[in-house]
Amino acid sequence: METVIAIIAVLAGLIGILGSILPALPGPPLSWAGMLLLYFWGGTNGAGEKMSLTILLVMLGVTVLVSVLDYVVPAYLTKVTGGTKYAERGALAGLIIGAFIIPPFGMIILSFVGAFVCEIYYASKNTTEALKSAFGSFLGFIVGTGLKLMACGIMLYYIIVYMA
C-alpha cells in the first residue's frame, strides 16, 4: 500500500508540473496533494524522519500565494503596459491553441501573437501600442508560469525526499 501511495504522490507532483504549463490542470494544488498523501501515509526521508506539519503548511501557503499571483501578475503587467482585457483573452487563446502546436514553444509564441492580434483587432491599437501590450501580457504569463513551476518543482523535491 505504501508503494502505491508513493507512486500516486510522485504522479501528482509530475502532473502538477505539467499543470503549471497547461491551463486546464491546477498545477500547485496537485503537487501539494501529493505532499499531503505522503504526510498522512507516513512518508519519511532517508534518516527515517516524518514530514513535518510545518513543511506541509508552508507549502500550502506557497500554493495559495502562487495560485493567486498567477491571476494577479498577468493582469497587472498587461494593465501597466497599456493592455486591455482583449490582450489577456488573446494571450489565453494563444496559449490554449499553442498547447497543441509544438508545445511548449507554440504556447509561448502564440500567447504573444494572440495578445498582439487582439489588441490590434479588438482594441484598435496601433502596432507599437499593441506590441507593448502584448509584451506585458506575455511577460505576465511567463512570470506566473515560472512561479508555478518553481513551487511545483520544490514540492516534487519534498515528495521524492519523503518517499523513503
C-alpha positions as CSV (number, residue, x, y, z in Angstrom):
1,M,0.0,0.0,0.0
2,E,2.8,2.4,0.8
3,T,4.3,1.8,-2.6
4,V,1.0,2.7,-4.3
5,I,0.7,5.9,-2.2
6,A,4.3,6.9,-3.1
7,I,3.6,6.3,-6.8
8,I,0.4,8.4,-6.6
9,A,2.2,11.1,-4.8
10,V,5.0,11.3,-7.4
11,L,2.4,11.3,-10.2
12,A,0.6,14.1,-8.5
13,G,3.9,16.1,-8.3
14,L,4.7,15.4,-12.0
15,I,1.1,16.2,-13.2
16,G,1.4,19.4,-11.0
17,I,4.4,20.4,-13.0
18,L,2.5,19.8,-16.3
19,G,-0.4,21.7,-14.8
20,S,1.9,24.7,-14.3
21,I,2.2,25.0,-18.0
22,L,-1.2,23.7,-19.3
23,P,-4.1,25.9,-18.4
24,A,-6.6,23.0,-17.8
25,L,-4.8,21.5,-14.8
26,P,-4.3,23.1,-11.4
27,G,-0.5,22.6,-11.0
28,P,0.4,23.7,-7.5
29,P,-2.7,22.2,-5.8
30,L,-2.0,18.8,-7.4
31,S,1.6,18.9,-6.3
32,W,0.6,19.8,-2.7
33,A,-2.0,17.0,-2.8
34,G,1.0,14.6,-3.4
35,M,2.7,16.0,-0.4
36,L,-0.5,15.7,1.7
37,L,-0.7,12.0,0.7
38,L,2.8,11.3,2.0
39,Y,2.2,13.3,5.2
40,F,-0.9,11.2,6.1
41,W,0.5,7.9,5.0
42,G,3.8,8.2,6.9
43,G,6.3,9.3,4.3
44,T,9.8,9.5,5.8
45,N,13.1,10.8,4.5
46,G,16.4,8.8,4.3
47,A,17.0,9.3,8.0
48,G,13.6,8.0,9.0
49,E,12.1,11.3,9.9
50,K,8.5,12.0,9.1
51,M,7.5,15.0,7.0
52,S,6.8,17.9,9.4
53,L,3.5,19.7,9.6
54,T,5.5,22.9,9.2
55,I,6.7,21.9,5.7
56,L,3.3,20.9,4.7
57,L,1.7,24.1,5.9
58,V,4.4,26.3,4.4
59,M,3.9,24.6,1.0
60,L,0.2,25.1,1.4
61,G,0.8,28.8,1.9
62,V,3.1,28.8,-1.2
63,T,0.4,27.0,-3.2
64,V,-2.2,29.6,-2.3
65,L,0.1,32.5,-2.9
66,V,1.3,31.3,-6.3
67,S,-2.2,30.4,-7.3
68,V,-3.4,34.0,-6.5
69,L,-0.3,35.6,-8.1
70,D,-0.9,33.6,-11.3
71,Y,-4.1,35.7,-11.8
72,V,-2.9,39.0,-10.4
73,V,0.6,39.3,-12.1
74,P,-0.5,38.9,-15.7
75,A,-3.4,41.3,-15.3
76,Y,-1.2,43.8,-13.6
77,L,1.6,43.6,-16.1
78,T,-0.9,43.8,-19.0
79,K,-2.5,46.9,-17.5
80,V,0.8,48.6,-16.7
81,T,1.9,48.2,-20.3
82,G,-1.3,49.7,-21.6
83,G,-3.1,46.5,-22.4
84,T,-6.8,45.8,-22.3
85,K,-8.8,42.8,-21.4
86,Y,-8.5,41.8,-25.1
87,A,-4.7,41.3,-24.7
88,E,-5.4,39.0,-21.8
89,R,-8.0,37.0,-23.7
90,G,-5.9,36.8,-26.8
91,A,-2.9,35.6,-24.8
92,L,-5.1,32.9,-23.2
93,A,-6.5,31.8,-26.5
94,G,-3.0,31.6,-28.0
95,L,-1.8,29.6,-25.0
96,I,-4.6,27.0,-25.4
97,I,-4.1,26.8,-29.2
98,G,-0.3,26.6,-28.8
99,A,-0.6,23.7,-26.4
100,F,-1.5,21.6,-29.5
101,I,1.1,23.1,-31.8
102,I,4.7,22.4,-30.9
103,P,4.4,22.7,-27.1
104,P,5.8,24.5,-25.1
105,F,7.2,26.8,-27.8
106,G,3.8,27.1,-29.6
107,M,2.2,28.1,-26.3
108,I,4.8,30.9,-25.7
109,I,4.8,32.2,-29.2
110,L,1.0,32.0,-29.8
111,S,0.3,33.6,-26.4
112,F,2.3,36.7,-27.5
113,V,0.7,36.6,-31.0
114,G,-2.8,36.2,-29.6
115,A,-2.4,39.2,-27.3
116,F,-0.9,41.3,-30.2
117,V,-3.6,40.4,-32.7
118,C,-6.5,41.0,-30.3
119,E,-5.1,44.4,-29.3
120,I,-4.9,45.5,-32.9
121,Y,-8.2,44.0,-34.0
122,Y,-10.5,44.5,-31.0
123,A,-8.9,47.4,-29.1
124,S,-8.0,49.3,-32.4
125,K,-4.4,50.0,-31.2
126,N,-1.5,50.8,-33.5
127,T,1.3,48.4,-33.9
128,T,3.6,50.0,-31.3
129,E,0.9,50.1,-28.6
130,A,-0.2,46.5,-29.4
131,L,3.4,45.3,-29.2
132,K,3.8,46.9,-25.8
133,S,0.6,45.4,-24.5
134,A,1.4,42.0,-26.0
135,F,4.8,42.1,-24.3
136,G,3.2,43.0,-20.9
137,S,0.7,40.1,-21.3
138,F,3.5,37.7,-22.4
139,L,5.7,38.8,-19.5
140,G,2.8,38.2,-17.1
141,F,2.3,34.8,-18.4
142,I,6.0,33.9,-18.2
143,V,6.2,35.2,-14.6
144,G,3.1,33.4,-13.5
145,T,4.2,30.1,-15.1
146,G,7.7,30.4,-13.7
147,L,6.3,30.9,-10.2
148,K,4.1,27.8,-10.5
149,L,6.9,25.7,-12.0
150,M,9.3,26.7,-9.1
151,A,6.7,25.9,-6.5
152,C,5.8,22.5,-8.1
153,G,9.5,21.7,-8.5
154,I,10.1,22.3,-4.8
155,M,7.1,20.2,-3.8
156,L,8.2,17.4,-6.1
157,Y,11.6,17.5,-4.4
158,Y,9.9,17.1,-1.0
159,I,7.7,14.3,-2.4
160,I,10.8,12.4,-3.5
161,V,12.8,13.1,-0.3
162,Y,9.9,11.8,1.9
163,M,9.1,8.7,-0.2
164,A,11.7,6.5,1.5
